Every structure is written in C-alpha cells, then in structure tokens.
Amino acid sequence: MNLMSAPGAGKTTLLEATIKALQGKFRLAVIEGDLQTDLDAQRIQALGVRAYQITTGTTCHLDARMVARALDAFPVNDLDLLVIENVGNLICPASFDLGESLRVVVCSVAEGPEKPKKYPVMFNKANVVLINKIDLAEASGMDLKELTANVREVNPNATIFALSARTGEGMPVWTDWLQRAVAVHASVAMVSV
Amino acid sequence: MHEISIAESIVQIAEAKAREQNARSVQIIKLRLGTFTTIVADALQFAFEIARQGTLSRDARLDIEIVPMVVRCVVCEASTQPVRGVCLICEQCGFPLEIISGEELQIEYIEVDSGKEKSPWSQYQNEFQSKPMY
C-alpha cells in the first residue's frame, strides 16, 4: 500500500491508528519516506511494528529503485501488508509507481475543499481517498459533501472514507475495509501463483 | 524537480539500448508525454541536458511529443479534451469518464549512430553478419 498526502494531512497518525486496530490480525511492516530524520520510523517502531526509514535528502518522492534498495536490508517475505508512507507531497509521488497494489491518498479537512481539483493527477490515481481530521471539520468551515463531490469529479471510482485518526471516529469502517482488501488480495495472489 | 530522475532514467534506457546495438552514440530519443502527468516538458528538457553529460547520449536530441488528455464517457461515448480543470463525470449523462490518453510517459523510439558506413552494400553486409558463423 502506497500512502500519500500533502505534508501534515496526518499520514503517520493515521497509520498509527490503523496499526493499533489491526495489530495481531495480520503481519505488517512499514517503509517510511522523508527528506530528513527517522522520526516517523521511530513512531511506528514504538508500536512494536518493523519499520525502515528511507531518507531521500532533497528528493520530493520515493521511486521504485529506492524501495528496491530498502528491501535488500528489510526483508518483507513473511508479510500480509507492506505500507509505504511516501514523502508528503501531492505532486511528484503521483508519477512514480512503487509496485504497490493499493494507492491511498489522505486529505485533511483543513486543507480546503478544492484540493482534489488542484491536484487531479494524485487524486485520480488513488484507489482510496481518506478524508482525515473530520473532528476539525466545523472549525475549518469544511463542507464534507463538497470535498467528497470534488474527489468524485476527478476520480468517480474512488472509495472514500471520512474519519478522524485522532478521535477514532470513522476508523473501524476503514480498517475493516483494509482487512478485507488484504484478504482478497492475498487470495487473488495465491490463485495467480 | 522530479524531472531530473525521469531524465536520468531516460538516459540510462538509451545507454542500455545503444550498447545492445554496439552503437557509437545516441542521436535522437523520441518521447511521448501526456498532459495528465506531473511532468513538465521544459523542465524535462533542462534536466535531460544535465543527465546526458558523459554518456552515449551527450549529443542526443530529446524530442518530446505532447499528448493531450482525452476522456470518453463509458456510456454515451462522447469524448472531450478537458481544458480548464479536470472533471471526470460526463456532462451529458453523469457517468464516469475514462481517460483515453494524456497519461503517457513513453519512449517511442531511440535513434543511434551504429558507426557503420552507409554504403550501397551495407544491407548485404548486415545480411552476412546476421548469419550464424560456424
């Protein structure tokens, strides 16, 4: 799963909440992408989950070669789900296929309703759009219906969940969906082998 | 500036292809680039000029063909080119539009200098060389 968003949309917090909900249900690991620091990998490791930090230096996205190099040092053979948290950026990561089977884009309510229209390539390529921080919707003056409609405009087929990783509101619907998606993917992969 | 890493990949691909052909140099790289990507042609040209240095592509030209975004309704089959903003819901019938073109980032062909003299006999020469030698 390739997890993408603008900086500060809440990818890591969402990932922490997702891990807490699914821990023990399947085996997962995380590759973190950031320009600098391994702070995000530390946050994931604090939950007892294996995490590997890629620091890109100045590069604005992860590409498949960086992930391939990471996999040399970070075996993932015995996993059900590998999450790659991309560099916070709504432009460049859209163009770089990491070999993922699921693309998830996080958009927080404070970013304003026009985000999908301004970054259509990123939102168009998402399988799932997670609208995060809905606990702040009222304070941000955000109309969730407007944001959802704008996502639909650039990606009519996206699966959309509205949630708050911090309060937990809406989280079970997303984590249930993810659990099923992982199970379906595993069975399809087994058939194709 | 992710165009830098794209340009590097293009040069690497051209390098590998040229070596496969035992070519002396790469002359032209023809690229098809859709408008519904996050890659900017001017920035890519600029990045290419840097990436090609010290490679077989050092004198190569990067020809970029811009491929416009075309979308088509899955139901009424009306096709359009979105101009200002992208809306993938059909104005006529409200069904999703599918993207027909505009997502391309594709090397169409690479022209190399094979180093062989172009004489009237060259085709026969090639024929001879392609036969297995026992």
Interface residues (C-beta under 8 A of the other chain):
Chain A: T59 C60 H61 D63 I91 C92 A94 S95 F96 K117 P120 V121 M122 N124 R152 E153 V154 N155 P156 N157
Chain B: M1 H2 S5 I6 F36 T37 T38 I39 G85 V86 C87 L88 I89 F95 P96 L97 I99 L105
